[in-house]
């Protein structure tokens, strides 16, 4: 089975990086000419995208019928890649064992050269198979190794820090039997975060309800899932035989395989009748590393699968979902870069008068605050309108997660709508800079 991409992407990547840099320079040029005009145009475009999601949700996104069981439950192989996961792997295995499944199944752990004692402990665990790779080569390589060691008709890939619910497997397998013009190549479920232990994880908890809940359910309703989330995703084995395994050179193998499925005419189905819980980063540093990896993977895979972008052959996936996914990240990076430059220039312009005349500096500061009020007033109108739409999205996300808004959600919600977007914009900026300067990929 082929595990690595055979496409030669250097020339395409160089051209794409040049194009992205050119667009960024043009955006900066327009920002220098009229920041207010560009900001207003971006805000209006964002509202248009929000309203589009709102319409899609009301038209088809909120509808989901319970699927009947298949006439025959296919054999199932659960593959859990493990690297130094002693603190989570055994809970993950127990959750997989508890999950109901009426067909034949096997649980296979692939140890990727762990050195924390987890491999030795796994050998004593009953009801599973354990295989150890000779060389540490990352998650995609471990999954491919596991696919080669198993024989189930359906392959369930589960992260070692993810915990299935009792009905996860059966609800996900049912999706492979949905009627449609295209064959279902993969099935995904609602990913929720594990119970938070600090403010940062509480923000991510709501973010997961919104992203993996509302937005994923909406785009799934139009056949436009752009990723098979790493925590848990199920695949047809026949698809791997036809298209090859996970790309071992890719830092976002879950995004790459999803785009490959779309290019080759497969469907990705999802269900919100069940969910899994996964551990989330506890510190800003670990969260930044995770998001930079996600976003760099997104940039690299959009370049690799550029033929899907704005291509009517792929319907709303190519014409709406991919452009909004790429555009949101690109403009977040551009605006964050501009904001940093703007703040730096503002601080410099503010400090220089004080160097010559303290009283003059105070007067200029007061004048600057007054001149900015007109733009603030117009920006507030768009901001409030966006907040109203976001509030609706959040209400539906809470409903999908089976949660009621409580007082403990107040501070995380405020942070998510104010401070957290700055953090995400900064992560996008770093990702684009790393791609532009060719910084080595790290997990």
C-alpha positions in Angstrom: 0.0 0.0 0.0 1.3 3.4 -1.0 1.7 5.8 2.0 3.6 8.7 0.5 2.4 11.3 -2.0 4.2 10.9 -5.4 3.3 14.4 -6.5 6.2 16.8 -7.2 5.0 20.0 -5.6 8.1 22.2 -5.4 7.3 24.2 -8.5 3.6 24.6 -7.6 4.5 25.5 -4.0 7.0 28.2 -5.1 4.4 29.7 -7.5 1.7 29.6 -4.8 4.0 31.2 -2.2 4.8 33.9 -4.7 1.1 34.5 -5.4 0.2 34.6 -1.7 3.0 37.1 -1.0 1.8 39.2 -3.9 -1.7 39.2 -2.6 -0.5 40.1 0.9 1.6 43.0 -0.5 -1.5 44.3 -2.4 -3.6 44.0 0.7 -1.0 46.0 2.7 -0.9 48.6 -0.1 -4.7 49.1 0.0 -4.5 49.2 3.8 -2.0 52.0 3.6 -4.2 53.9 1.1 -7.4 53.5 3.2 -7.5 51.2 6.2 -11.1 52.1 6.9 -12.3 51.2 3.4 -10.6 47.8 3.4 -11.8 47.1 6.9 -15.4 47.9 6.0 -15.1 45.7 2.8 -13.7 42.8 4.8 -16.4 43.2 7.5 -19.2 43.2 4.9 -17.7 40.1 3.3 -17.5 38.4 6.6 -21.1 39.2 7.3 -22.0 37.8 3.9 -20.3 34.5 4.8 -22.0 34.4 8.2 -25.4 35.0 6.5 -24.6 32.2 4.0 -24.0 29.8 6.8 -27.1 30.9 8.5 -29.2 30.3 5.4 -27.5 26.9 4.9 -28.3 25.9 8.4 -31.9 26.9 8.2 -32.3 25.2 4.9 -30.6 21.8 5.6 -28.0 22.0 8.3 -30.3 21.5 11.3 -31.9 18.5 9.8 -30.5 15.1 10.7 -32.5 11.9 10.6 -31.5 8.8 12.6 -30.1 6.2 10.2 -31.3 2.6 10.2 -28.7 -0.1 11.0 -27.1 -1.8 8.0 -28.4 -5.2 6.8 -24.9 -6.6 7.8 -22.5 -4.9 10.1 -19.1 -4.8 8.4 -15.9 -6.0 10.1 -14.2 -3.1 11.9 -10.5 -2.4 12.7 -9.8 0.2 15.4 -6.3 1.6 15.0 -4.8 3.7 17.8 -1.4 5.2 17.1 0.6 5.8 20.3 3.7 7.7 21.1 4.6 8.4 24.8 0.9 8.4 25.6 1.0 6.5 28.9 -1.3 9.0 30.6 -4.2 8.6 28.1 -3.8 5.5 26.1 -5.4 3.1 28.6 -8.5 5.2 29.1 -8.8 5.4 25.3 -8.6 1.6 25.0 -11.2 1.1 27.7 -13.5 3.5 25.9 -13.0 1.6 22.6 -13.8 -1.7 24.4 -17.0 -0.3 26.0 -18.3 1.1 22.7 -21.1 -1.1 21.4 -20.6 -2.8 18.0 -22.6 -5.7 16.7 -20.1 -6.8 14.0 -16.7 -8.3 14.2 -14.0 -5.9 15.5 -10.4 -5.7 16.5 -8.5 -3.1 18.5 -4.9 -2.6 17.4 -2.4 -0.2 19.0 0.6 0.9 17.0 3.5 2.0 19.2 5.7 4.6 17.4 8.9 3.9 19.5 7.6 5.2 22.8 10.1 5.6 25.6 7.8 6.4 28.5 7.1 2.7 29.4 3.7 2.7 27.7 4.7 0.0 25.2 5.7 -2.4 27.9 2.5 -1.7 29.8 0.4 -2.2 26.6 1.8 -5.7 26.2 0.0 -6.7 29.4 -3.3 -5.2 28.3 -5.9 -7.8 27.3 -8.2 -7.7 24.3 -6.0 -5.8 22.0 -3.2 -6.3 19.6 0.0 -4.3 20.0 2.6 -3.7 17.2 5.8 -1.6 17.6 7.4 0.2 14.7 11.2 0.0 14.3 11.5 3.7 13.8 9.6 6.7 14.9 8.1 8.3 11.8 4.9 10.1 13.0 1.2 9.5 13.2 0.5 9.1 9.4 3.2 6.4 9.2 1.8 4.6 12.3 -1.7 4.6 10.8 -0.4 3.2 7.5 1.5 0.5 9.4 -1.7 -0.3 11.3 -3.8 -0.5 8.1 -1.3 -3.1 6.8 -1.6 -5.1 10.0 -5.5 -5.2 10.1 -8.2 -6.6 7.8 -11.5 -4.9 8.8 -13.7 -3.6 6.0 -14.0 -0.3 7.9 -10.9 1.3 9.5 -11.5 3.5 12.6 -8.5 5.8 13.4 -8.6 7.0 17.0 -6.1 9.3 18.7 -4.6 8.0 21.9 -6.0 11.0 23.9 -9.6 10.6 22.5 -12.4 8.8 24.2 -15.4 7.2 22.4 -19.0 7.1 23.6 -20.9 3.9 23.8 -22.8 4.6 20.5 -19.9 6.2 18.6 -18.9 3.2 16.4 -22.3 2.1 15.3 -23.6 5.6 14.6 -20.5 6.3 12.5 -20.6 3.0 10.6 -24.3 3.7 9.7 -23.1 6.7 7.7 -21.4 4.4 5.1 -24.8 3.2 4.1 -26.4 6.6 3.4 -27.9 6.7 -0.1 -26.2 9.1 -2.6 -24.7 9.4 -6.0 -21.1 9.0 -4.7 -19.6 6.3 -2.6 -19.0 7.2 1.1 -15.2 7.0 1.6 -15.1 8.3 5.2 -17.4 9.0 8.2 -16.7 11.5 11.0 -18.4 12.3 14.3 -18.9 15.4 16.5 -15.5 16.1 18.3 -15.9 17.7 21.7 -13.2 18.6 24.2 -12.6 16.8 27.4 -13.8 18.6 30.6 -11.7 21.8 30.9 -9.5 22.4 33.8 -8.5 26.1 33.1 -9.7 29.1 31.2 -7.8 28.3 28.0 -9.4 24.9 27.8 -12.9 26.4 28.6 -12.5 28.7 25.5 -11.5 25.7 23.4 -14.5 23.7 24.7 -16.9 26.3 23.3 -14.7 26.7 20.1 -15.1 22.9 19.5 -18.9 23.1 20.0 -19.0 25.9 17.4 -16.5 24.5 14.9 -17.1 20.7 15.1 -20.7 21.3 15.9 -22.5 24.1 14.1 -20.1 24.7 11.2 -19.3 21.1 10.5 -22.9 20.1 10.6 -23.7 22.9 8.2 -21.1 22.1 5.6 -21.7 18.4 5.9 -25.3 19.1 4.9 -24.0 20.3 1.5 -21.4 17.5 1.1 -18.5 19.8 1.8 -16.6 18.3 4.8 -13.0 19.5 4.2 -11.3 17.4 6.9 -11.7 14.1 8.6 -10.8 15.2 12.1 -7.7 13.4 13.6 -9.3 12.5 17.0 -11.7 10.0 15.4 -12.5 9.2 11.8 -13.6 6.0 10.0 -12.7 5.0 6.4 -13.5 2.3 3.9 -10.6 -0.1 3.4 -11.4 -0.3 -0.3 -10.7 3.5 -0.5 -7.2 3.0 0.8 -6.6 0.2 -1.7 -7.6 2.6 -4.5 -6.1 5.9 -3.4 -3.2 4.8 -1.1 -2.7 5.4 2.6 -2.1 8.6 4.6 0.5 11.0 3.2 3.4 10.5 5.6 5.1 13.7 4.5 2.1 15.8 5.5 1.7 17.4 8.9 -2.1 17.5 8.5 -2.8 14.0 7.2 -6.5 14.3 8.2 -7.0 17.4 5.9 -4.9 15.9 3.1 -6.9 12.6 2.9 -10.2 14.6 3.0 -9.2 16.7 0.0 -8.0 13.5 -1.8 -11.4 11.9 -1.2 -13.1 14.9 -2.8 -10.8 15.0 -5.8 -11.5 11.3 -6.4 -15.3 11.5 -6.2 -15.8 10.1 -2.7 -18.3 11.5 -0.1 -17.5 12.3 3.5 -20.5 11.8 5.8 -20.9 13.0 9.4 -23.2 12.3 12.3 -24.0 14.4 15.3 -26.0 11.6 16.9 -22.9 10.7 18.8 -19.6 12.3 19.8 -16.1 11.7 21.1 -14.1 13.7 23.7 -10.5 14.6 23.1 -7.9 16.3 25.3 -7.0 19.9 24.4 -3.8 21.9 25.0 -3.5 23.3 28.5 -1.0 26.1 27.8 -0.7 28.9 25.3 2.5 27.5 24.0 1.1 24.1 23.3 -2.0 25.6 21.7 0.1 27.8 19.5 2.2 24.9 18.3 -1.0 22.9 17.6 -2.6 25.7 15.6 0.5 26.6 13.6 0.7 22.9 12.6 -3.0 22.9 11.6 -2.8 26.2 9.7 0.5 25.3 8.0 -1.0 22.0 7.0 -4.0 23.9 5.6 -1.8 26.2 3.5 0.3 23.3 2.2 -2.7 21.2 1.3 -4.6 24.0 -0.4 -1.5 24.4 -2.6 -1.3 20.7 -3.2 -5.0 20.5 -4.1 -5.3 23.9 -5.8 -7.3 22.4 -8.7 -10.3 22.0 -6.3 -10.3 25.7 -5.4 -13.0 27.7 -7.2 -13.7 24.7 -9.4 -17.5 24.3 -10.2 -16.9 20.6 -10.7 -16.8 20.2 -6.9 -19.9 22.2 -6.3 -20.3 24.3 -3.1 -17.2 22.6 -1.7 -15.0 24.1 -4.4 -16.9 27.4 -4.9 -17.8 28.3 -1.3 -16.3 26.2 1.5 -12.6 26.1 0.3 -12.5 29.8 -0.6 -14.0 30.8 2.8 -11.6 28.5 4.6 -8.5 29.8 2.8 -9.7 33.4 2.8 -10.5 33.6 6.5 -7.0 32.4 7.4 -5.2 34.6 4.8 -7.0 37.8 5.8 -6.6 37.0 9.5 -2.9 36.9 8.9 -2.8 40.0 6.8 -4.9 42.0 9.3 -2.8 40.8 12.2 0.4 41.8 10.4 -1.0 45.2 9.6 -2.3 45.6 13.1 1.2 44.9 14.6 2.7 47.5 12.1 -0.1 50.0 12.9 0.4 49.6 16.6 4.2 49.9 16.2 3.8 53.1 14.1 1.2 54.4 16.6 3.5 53.9 19.6 6.4 55.5 17.7 4.3 58.5 16.6 2.9 58.8 20.2 6.3 58.7 21.9 8.2 61.0 19.6 6.4 64.3 20.6 7.0 63.4 24.3 10.7 63.3 23.5 10.6 67.0 22.6 7.6 68.5 24.5 5.6 66.5 27.1 2.6 69.0 27.0 2.5 68.8 23.2 2.5 65.0 23.3 -0.6 65.1 25.6 -2.4 67.4 23.3 -1.7 65.3 20.2 -2.9 62.2 22.1 -6.2 63.9 22.9 -6.7 65.0 19.3 -5.9 61.5 17.9 -8.6 60.0 20.2 -11.1 62.4 18.9 -10.4 61.9 15.2 -10.8 58.1 15.6 -14.3 58.2 17.0 -16.1 58.5 13.7 -14.5 55.3 12.4 -15.1 53.5 15.7 -18.9 54.4 15.5 -19.2 52.9 12.0 -17.2 49.9 12.9 -19.4 49.3 16.0 -22.5 48.9 13.8 -20.9 46.0 11.8 -19.4 44.5 14.9 -22.8 44.4 16.7 -24.5 42.9 13.7 -21.8 40.2 13.5 -22.2 39.6 17.2 -25.9 39.0 16.8 -25.2 36.3 14.1 -22.5 34.8 16.3 -24.9 34.6 19.2 -27.3 32.6 17.1 -24.4 30.3 16.0 -23.4 29.8 19.6 -26.9 29.0 20.8 -27.2 26.3 18.2 -23.8 25.0 19.1 -24.7 24.7 22.7 -27.9 22.8 21.7 -25.9 20.4 19.5 -23.6 19.7 22.4 -26.5 19.1 24.7 -25.4 22.0 26.9 -27.2 25.0 28.5 -25.4 28.3 28.8 -24.3 28.8 32.4 -22.5 31.5 34.3 -19.2 29.5 34.0 -19.4 30.1 30.2 -19.5 33.9 30.5 -15.8 34.6 30.9 -14.7 32.1 28.2 -17.3 33.5 25.8 -16.1 37.1 26.3 -12.5 36.0 25.8 -13.5 34.0 22.7 -15.1 37.0 21.1 -12.4 39.5 22.1 -8.9 38.2 23.0 -9.0 34.8 21.3 -9.4 36.1 17.7 -6.2 38.1 18.2 -4.4 34.9 19.3 -5.8 33.0 16.2 -4.8 35.8 13.9 -1.3 35.7 15.3 -1.1 31.9 14.8 -2.2 32.4 11.1 0.4 35.1 10.7 3.2 32.9 12.0 2.0 30.0 9.8 2.2 32.1 6.7 5.6 33.5 7.6 6.9 30.0 8.4 5.6 28.7 5.0 7.1 31.7 3.2 10.5 31.3 4.8 10.5 27.5 4.6 10.8 26.8 8.3 11.1 23.1 9.1 7.9 21.3 10.0 7.5 20.2 13.6 4.8 18.3 15.4 
